[in-house]
C-alpha cells in the first residue's frame, strides 16, 4: 500500500511548468508596457535618464 509518497520520474511529462513560465513572461511584458504608458502620460516632464531609472527600478521589483 502506498504511503502517499511517489517518484516524480514515474509521472507523465506535463507542460504545466513551461506554461506557467510563459504566462509570467507575458504578464511581465504587459506590466512593462503599462508602466511605459504611465511614464509617458504622467512623467513626460522628467528627464529621459530619470524615466529609465524608474523603469529599471520597477522591473527589478517585478523580478523579486
N, C-alpha and C positions, 0 to 999 in steps of 0.2 A: 504494500500500500504506500502511496506517495505521501510524503510529509509536507508537501506544498512547495518544495524546492525543485527547481528544474534547471537543466542545462540550456543556456541560450543558444548554443550551437545546434540544438535539435529543432529549434523553432524555424519556421519558414522565413525567408528574407522578405522584409516589408519595405515599402518606400516611405514609411512614416517619418523617419528622421530626415530624409532628404526633402520631404515636403515641408516639414517644419522649418528647416533652414531656408528654403525658397520663400516661404511666407514671411519670415523675419526680414529677409533681404528686401522684399517688396515693401514692407511696412517702413523699413529704414529709408528707402528711396522716396516714398511718399512723404515721410516726415521731413526729409531734407528739402524736397520741393516746396512743402508748405512753409518751412522756415525761410526759404529764399523769398517767397511771396510776401511774408510778413516783413522781412528786411527791406524789400523794395517799397512797400506801402508806408510803413511807419518809421523807417530809419534811413530814408533816402538822403537825408541831410548829413548823415555820418560819413566819414571818410571811408574809402574802399578798404583800407587796411584794418580799420575798426570793425567793419562788417565781416571781413574774413576772420578776424579774431573771434567774434561772436559765433560765427558758423563753426569754427574749429572746436570751440568750447561745447557747443550744442552737440556736435557729432561725437565728441568724447563722452558726453553724458549718455548718449544713446548706446554706446558700446559697453558701458559699465552697468 
